[in-house]
Amino acid sequence: MISWFYYITEGTKWSTIFLKKIKNKKQKTVKPLFPVPGG
């Protein structure tokens, strides 16, 4: 059974990658499809 620690580490990793992609899109002045909190 997958532990909660695995979900936390995987979630953090993918959310970091996702945020980096959003930042790259903002640098290219591409309007995101949805508002980013704190962005």
N, C-alpha and C positions, 0 to 999 in steps of 0.2 A: 504494500500500500504506500502511495506517495505521501511523504510527510509535508506538513505545513511549511517547513523551511524551504522545501523545493519550490513551492508555489510563490513564496516571498522573493526568493532569489530570481526565479524566472520572470516574475511580474516586474521586478525592478529593472532587470536587464532589458526586457522588451519595451517597457515604458520609457527608458532612457533612449533607446534607439528611435522610438516613435517621436519623442520630443526633439531629437536631433534632426529628424526629417522635417518636422514642422518649422524649425529654425531655418533650415536650408531653404525651404519654400518661401519663408518670409524675406530672406535675403534676395531672392529672385523676384520679390514683389508679387508673388502669387497669393491671391486671397484665399485663406483657409476656408474649408466648407463649413466650419463651425467655430465659434469663439473659443479661444484658449484661455483658461483662467490664469491670471497673472502675466499674460503675454503682452 
